[in-house]
Amino acid sequence: MEKLLRCSDLGFNCAFEACEDTPEKVLKTLADHARAIHGMKEISEKDRAQASESIQDAFCVPKGGYNRGT
């Protein structure tokens, strides 16, 4: 099962979702997004802990949806 974390789960008014196969990848993807889009230069241990606790199990749909092969 994949892991999901939404930027909005952390209080941002943002529709970004990080969906990866491990919690570590989710945290890295979200941290990269926070730096690039929200201008965060550093991710505090408090923010990292909150993000880690907010990760959910999920089944993620690939960007662009599924290709049914038709």
Secondary structure, 3 states (H helix, E strand, C coil): CEEEEEHHHHCCCCCCEEEECCHHHHHHHHHHHHHHHHCCCCCCHHHHHHHHHHCEEECCCCCCCCCCCC
